[in-house]
Amino acid sequence: MIKEASWPKKFGLIVLSIAVGICMLFAVIGPGEDYFRCYTWMVTEPERLSKVAEYPWTLNPPYLAQFMAPFVALPGRPGYIAFMAASIAMIIFSTKKLGGNPIPILLSAHMMWILWWGQIEAWGVIAVFIAWTAYKKQNWMLMFLALILASFKPQISLVPVLALWWWSGKERWKSISAFLFLFLASLAIWGPWPVWYWQGIFGFVGNEHHGPWNASLGLWALPLFIPALLLPMKREQRLVALTATAYICSPYMPYYSSILLFSFAVPGWTYVFAFLGYLPSIIGTRLAWNAIVLFPLSILVWLYLPIIKSHLSGRLVVPETAT
């Protein structure tokens, strides 16, 4: 399920051509409003951060600014274009390493939404690849980096990265210690930013701003973590199950933030969910965007059904890595 895809040269050229074409398209038509407003402000006007509770223009840790600064340092639109190109590259690279198919992702409504607004989902996608590599190599510094990137938008990849962190053995204490040091340092530098952002999230969600595109069932679905944690399965499968469950349970889960699931080796029929976002004029906005919750639900059915069937038939074999 998580195994680097082997791409023939011709396939790689097709992927590259699509990626370049999409980047060139959005270089012309993309407004990049979130890039120019939220993520540029974080770098150029850090004094705005203390106003997030009153006006939630960004809901990300302030140390994101250091990662966005190289792009924002470029003048105006070239910075947005460079960030789009980097985002596409990160998602393609991570998808190859995690075993997914990049073409449906590149053409998906998720990708168009991310590029149009200049969103930062790519950091969350590559965080899982980095965490997977750190877990396999028992490298706490890579895991530290993965924790940082996953914290930018927790709804995307924090749960799978935390799972990989936990599975990384004794090295996990080094990476979490480094992350806690960063967190405390950020409080000393920027002030009590988690309080500002917590208040900002409540203001953002409470005014129904999220309603039309919040693709989750909410916290009442938390019991779905029980089978994700307890059913016997390989760790690769459990990682996907935890990712899908987190998407279902997150209080705020925009349509486009579920892009990470497509980077895994999921069944081909699930790619239908990558294109729902193009259909609001046909099936209505709420259905086109909110129905994406069926994607992680279908992934859980796909994962759990063989386990349940084998259990009922008395032929359940627990793999060595089932934890």
Secondary structure, DSSP 4 states (H G I P E B T S, - for coil): --------HHHHHHHHHHHHHHHHHHHHH---HHIIIIIHHHHH-GGGGGGTTTS-S--S-TTHHHHHHHHHTS-SHHHHHHHHHHHHHHHHHHHHHHB--HHHHHHSHHHHHHHHHT--HHHHHHHHHHHHHHHHHT-HHHHHHHHHHHTTSHHHHHHHHHHHHHTTGGGHHHHHHHHHHHHHHHHHHH-SHHHHHHHHHHHHHHTTTTGGGB-S--GGGGGGHHHHHHS---HHHHHHHHHHHHHHH-S--BGGGGGGGGGB---GGGGGGGSGGG-HHHH-HHHHHHGGGHHHHHHHHHHHHHHHHHHHTT-----TT--
